[in-house]
Amino acid sequence: MLCFTLVAMFSLGPRAHASPRTVATIKPLHSLVAGVMAGVGAPVLLVTGTASPHDHALKPSQARALAAADLVIWIGPEMEGFFAKAAASLDSKTTLLTLIDHDGLTRLPAREGGAWETPHDHGAGAHGEIKEAHGYHDPHVWLDPANGRAIVALVADTLARMDAGNAPVYRANAARMIQDLKALEQEIADLVTPIRDVPFIVFHDAYQYFEARFGVNAAGSISVSPERRPSARRLVDIRARIATSRAACIFTEPQFPPRLAETAREGTPARLDTLDPLGADIEPGPDAYATLLRRLASSLVSCLRG
């Protein structure tokens, strides 16, 4: 189990410790960074609760945290759309880690067509530019624990370079976390073995990395993104897909109204449950990442086994 004690807190005023002032955008990243920094400092989290990382509005305190930051860690513009402008305006002395650009992570192409509509297809503009510039990788990289290990190693190396005095702590934390994440991966693989062949439908195509790592059987998505309601024609199509795929469950997310999910499954035998790729109600901190992945696995098993 990932378990660390944070003994120092982030300060926007004069430094109380030597650790770099660090900001992470979303809870899974924040958790991994918090684990690496345990015993030295603590990162600031930007997106909390059920807020969407696609269109989150920065609070004044968060804007101040970014202005004071030495290190900022995000997935990239495909995920945290709200942060793209802020990233471009960071102080030149601030180190920005854009994880989707790092070759050390497994990066899967975003799925398009058929059961999977074009992700985040809000029309022309910023997303089209992102797709052209980046080849549009699926940004939900943290849902593969092998990527979690790669993120831990990258963050530890970055912090060690920035803060040589605490480098032994960062590297020791990272080594321990990597071993824990390997054990977590095996734990989840064992847990989902009985339901690997059972098809299911998701509302938001966010789980490709989890599917690829653990071999579970997603049959399609209902909605392009959490911000876009599917059309009536799309609902007819998805009901047909549920029937032809024999999907046992439809999984919604905390950002979606339950009524929409009920409408989507009308006339089908599919059960309804919730998956949360961000851990909206999980307490932030170094244990949150493992809790998130365990909850995903447990929700899948609970619903798909009926």
TORVEXBA-704612 format. One record per residue (C-alpha): x, y, z; residue number from 0. Coordinates in Angstrom, 3 decimals, decimal comma. Layout:
N
          x          y          z   num
          X          Y          Z   NUM
...
! end
This chain:
306
          x          y          z   num
      0,000      0,000      0,000     0
      1,223      3,478     -0,794     1
      1,593      5,240      2,540     2
      3,671      8,311      3,320     3
      3,557     11,042      5,967     4
      3,674     14,626      4,817     5
      5,574     16,709      7,344     6
      5,825     19,989      5,476     7
      3,232     22,116      3,735     8
      3,382     24,407      0,714     9
      3,766     28,091      1,514    10
      3,160     31,034     -0,760    11
      5,282     33,287      1,453    12
      8,984     32,933      2,227    13
     10,158     29,350      2,020    14
      9,978     27,319      5,224    15
     12,058     24,556      3,629    16
     14,364     23,972      0,708    17
     11,991     21,938     -1,465    18
     10,843     23,434     -4,778    19
      7,402     25,005     -4,647    20
      5,438     22,493     -6,701    21
      1,967     22,486     -8,300    22
      0,123     19,499     -9,816    23
     -3,037     19,954    -11,839    24
     -5,170     16,856    -11,135    25
     -5,551     14,580     -8,116    26
     -3,845     11,422     -9,484    27
     -0,731     13,431    -10,408    28
     -0,851     15,314     -7,131    29
     -0,898     11,991     -5,277    30
      2,178     10,660     -7,066    31
      4,063     13,928     -6,592    32
      3,063     14,076     -2,915    33
      4,522     10,610     -2,432    34
      7,830     11,603     -3,992    35
      8,004     14,776     -1,858    36
      6,981     13,089      1,422    37
      9,169     14,202      4,300    38
     10,360     17,288      2,414    39
      7,344     19,256      1,175    40
      3,861     19,021     -0,328    41
      2,518     20,043     -3,741    42
     -0,489     22,258     -4,381    43
     -3,495     20,667     -6,149    44
     -5,392     22,757     -8,716    45
     -8,475     20,702     -9,727    46
    -10,478     19,518     -6,724    47
    -13,791     17,742     -6,152    48
    -15,916     17,083     -9,229    49
    -14,504     20,017    -11,201    50
    -13,582     19,133    -14,780    51
     -9,935     19,557    -15,831    52
    -11,168     20,507    -19,301    53
    -12,739     23,810    -18,224    54
    -11,694     24,422    -14,617    55
    -11,572     28,075    -13,484    56
     -8,537     29,012    -11,415    57
     -9,169     30,544     -8,009    58
     -7,089     33,594     -7,053    59
     -5,148     31,498     -4,518    60
     -4,326     28,964     -7,241    61
     -3,181     31,700     -9,604    62
     -0,863     32,945     -6,859    63
      0,445     29,412     -6,311    64
      1,261     29,149    -10,011    65
      2,968     32,538    -10,006    66
      5,183     31,412     -7,108    67
      5,820     27,867     -8,375    68
      9,243     26,457     -9,146    69
      7,785     23,285    -10,719    70
      4,414     22,681    -12,374    71
      3,294     19,226    -13,496    72
      0,388     18,541    -15,861    73
     -0,660     15,993    -18,478    74
     -0,962     18,447    -21,364    75
     -3,485     20,532    -23,290    76
     -5,461     17,450    -24,334    77
     -6,414     16,927    -20,694    78
     -6,241     20,193    -18,751    79
     -7,633     22,535    -21,374    80
     -8,130     25,228    -18,744    81
     -4,399     25,326    -18,035    82
     -3,024     25,837    -21,540    83
     -3,014     29,648    -21,343    84
     -1,662     29,637    -17,809    85
      1,158     27,300    -18,855    86
      2,188     29,702    -21,598    87
      2,347     32,599    -19,127    88
      4,413     30,916    -16,394    89
      7,566     32,644    -15,223    90
     10,567     31,723    -17,359    91
     12,278     30,283    -14,264    92
      9,417     27,846    -13,609    93
     10,020     24,262    -14,734    94
      6,982     22,849    -16,570    95
      6,629     19,070    -16,934    96
      4,205     18,215    -19,746    97
      3,822     14,482    -19,247    98
      2,107     13,691    -22,562    99
      5,340     14,758    -24,293   100
      7,570     12,285    -22,427   101
      8,602      9,150    -24,311   102
      9,085      7,252    -21,053   103
      5,310      6,905    -20,753   104
      3,176      4,498    -22,750   105
      1,007      6,759    -24,923   106
     -1,940      5,360    -26,844   107
     -3,640      7,024    -29,831   108
     -7,038      8,470    -29,036   109
     -9,786      6,190    -30,332   110
    -11,957      7,462    -33,161   111
    -14,914      6,154    -35,139   112
    -17,277      3,272    -34,627   113
    -17,880      2,708    -30,930   114
    -15,548      5,595    -30,096   115
    -16,370      9,070    -31,433   116
    -13,603     11,637    -31,906   117
    -12,529     12,634    -28,361   118
    -13,335     16,173    -27,180   119
    -14,794     17,002    -30,584   120
    -16,014     20,513    -29,842   121
    -15,487     21,720    -33,396   122
    -12,660     23,702    -34,946   123
    -10,199     25,655    -32,889   124
     -7,966     24,736    -30,001   125
     -8,594     21,003    -29,991   126
     -7,942     20,747    -33,719   127
     -4,650     22,559    -33,199   128
     -3,753     20,180    -30,346   129
     -4,482     17,167    -32,514   130
     -2,268     18,504    -35,309   131
      0,577     19,342    -32,932   132
      0,524     16,245    -30,754   133
     -1,037     13,523    -32,927   134
     -3,721     13,432    -30,243   135
     -2,674     10,851    -27,702   136
     -5,306      9,688    -25,253   137
     -4,392     11,862    -22,244   138
     -5,590      9,545    -19,429   139
     -2,091      8,095    -19,038   140
     -2,189      7,754    -15,224   141
     -4,716      4,882    -15,398   142
     -1,890      2,508    -16,328   143
      0,158      1,876    -13,156   144
      3,235      1,328    -15,345   145
      2,815      4,965    -16,367   146
      2,361      5,811    -12,693   147
      5,799      4,336    -12,048   148
      7,279      6,277    -14,953   149
      5,765      9,515    -13,625   150
      7,196      8,842    -10,163   151
     10,681      8,288    -11,619   152
     10,470     11,418    -13,779   153
      9,250     13,610    -10,920   154
     11,941     12,260     -8,572   155
     14,682     12,939    -11,137   156
     13,371     16,448    -11,771   157
     13,128     17,327     -8,078   158
     16,575     15,831     -7,383   159
     18,112     18,081    -10,052   160
     16,318     21,140     -8,703   161
     16,972     20,362     -5,037   162
     20,168     18,354     -4,687   163
     20,156     18,591     -0,901   164
     16,968     16,525     -0,701   165
     17,762     14,257     -3,649   166
     18,296     11,152     -1,445   167
     14,807     11,573      0,031   168
     13,139     11,964     -3,375   169
     14,941      8,944     -4,788   170
     14,243      6,764     -1,745   171
     10,549      7,701     -1,819   172
     10,401      6,961     -5,544   173
     12,067      3,559     -5,171   174
      9,597      2,566     -2,470   175
      6,623      3,837     -4,483   176
      7,708      1,979     -7,614   177
      7,778     -1,297     -5,693   178
      4,367     -0,554     -4,182   179
      2,942      0,254     -7,613   180
      4,218     -3,034     -9,017   181
      2,427     -4,847     -6,208   182
     -0,711     -2,775     -6,844   183
     -0,655     -3,723    -10,523   184
     -0,551     -7,428     -9,665   185
     -3,307     -6,988     -7,078   186
     -5,622     -5,379     -9,623   187
     -4,754     -7,920    -12,327   188
     -5,788    -10,716     -9,975   189
     -8,973     -8,883     -8,967   190
    -10,267     -8,315    -12,513   191
     -9,390    -11,752    -13,902   192
    -12,964    -13,121    -13,537   193
    -14,557    -10,272    -15,527   194
    -12,014     -9,691    -18,305   195
    -14,296    -10,999    -21,057   196
    -17,497     -9,289    -19,854   197
    -18,341     -6,292    -22,116   198
    -19,327     -2,900    -20,735   199
    -20,066      0,625    -21,951   200
    -18,582      3,859    -20,534   201
    -19,893      7,401    -20,794   202
    -16,508      8,957    -21,442   203
    -13,656      7,213    -23,244   204
    -11,250      7,665    -20,344   205
    -10,204      4,104    -19,533   206
     -8,181      2,885    -22,509   207
     -4,941      2,667    -20,496   208
     -6,623      0,644    -17,743   209
     -8,198     -1,612    -20,389   210
     -4,889     -2,169    -22,160   211
     -2,987     -2,934    -18,962   212
     -5,553     -5,268    -17,406   213
     -7,373     -6,717    -20,412   214
    -10,919     -5,663    -19,529   215
    -13,510     -5,430    -22,282   216
    -14,954     -1,954    -22,951   217
    -17,358     -2,065    -25,904   218
    -17,748      1,656    -26,552   219
    -18,590      5,062    -25,131   220
    -21,866      6,972    -24,990   221
    -20,585     10,526    -24,932   222
    -17,654     12,259    -26,598   223
    -16,647     14,095    -23,431   224
    -18,066     15,064    -20,048   225
    -19,109     18,454    -21,446   226
    -21,142     17,209    -24,423   227
    -24,604     15,628    -24,172   228
    -25,148     12,850    -26,743   229
    -27,831     13,464    -29,372   230
    -31,062     11,471    -29,575   231
    -29,671      9,662    -32,609   232
    -26,527      8,803    -30,630   233
    -28,674      7,355    -27,823   234
    -30,474      5,123    -30,320   235
    -27,085      3,965    -31,610   236
    -25,755      3,246    -28,146   237
    -28,814      1,209    -27,177   238
    -28,257     -0,858    -30,284   239
    -24,593     -1,278    -29,315   240
    -25,558     -2,373    -25,815   241
    -27,811     -5,022    -27,335   242
    -25,327     -6,278    -29,921   243
    -22,346     -6,235    -27,558   244
    -24,346     -7,785    -24,704   245
    -22,859     -5,165    -22,401   246
    -23,541     -6,136    -18,814   247
    -23,076     -2,625    -17,396   248
    -23,082      1,027    -18,313   249
    -20,660      3,115    -16,270   250
    -21,314      6,796    -15,744   251
    -19,069      9,330    -13,951   252
    -19,642     11,851    -11,149   253
    -19,647     14,680    -13,728   254
    -22,661     13,205    -15,560   255
    -26,292     13,574    -14,412   256
    -27,662     10,111    -13,438   257
    -30,790     10,808    -15,465   258
    -28,763     10,774    -18,673   259
    -27,400      7,344    -17,863   260
    -30,869      6,027    -17,091   261
    -32,095      7,374    -20,428   262
    -29,222      5,701    -22,264   263
    -29,979      2,243    -20,864   264
    -33,773      2,325    -21,278   265
    -35,009     -0,863    -22,891   266
    -31,731     -2,721    -22,241   267
    -30,833     -5,260    -19,534   268
    -27,593     -3,438    -18,667   269
    -26,912     -2,517    -15,059   270
    -25,773      0,970    -14,086   271
    -22,749      1,884    -11,957   272
    -20,109      4,616    -11,645   273
    -16,439      4,851    -12,565   274
    -14,372      7,874    -11,628   275
    -11,013      8,340    -13,406   276
    -10,072     11,346    -11,248   277
    -11,156     10,280     -7,748   278
    -13,538     13,171     -7,104   279
    -14,391     12,152     -3,527   280
    -10,997     10,678     -2,568   281
     -8,956     12,598     -0,018   282
     -5,968     14,233     -1,765   283
     -2,575     12,949     -0,765   284
     -0,032     10,218     -1,435   285
     -2,555      7,377     -0,924   286
     -5,112      8,763     -3,390   287
     -3,590      7,188     -6,523   288
     -3,728      3,619     -5,199   289
     -7,223      4,203     -3,823   290
     -8,361      5,468     -7,236   291
     -7,129      2,397     -9,125   292
     -8,505     -0,010     -6,519   293
    -11,912      1,670     -6,720   294
    -11,956      1,412    -10,511   295
    -11,203     -2,299    -10,320   296
    -13,710     -2,933     -7,533   297
    -16,494     -1,066     -9,346   298
    -15,890     -3,040    -12,533   299
    -15,902     -6,374    -10,714   300
    -18,934     -5,539     -8,577   301
    -21,123     -4,546    -11,514   302
    -19,885     -6,978    -14,161   303
    -20,242    -10,006    -11,893   304
    -23,816     -8,953    -11,211   305
! end
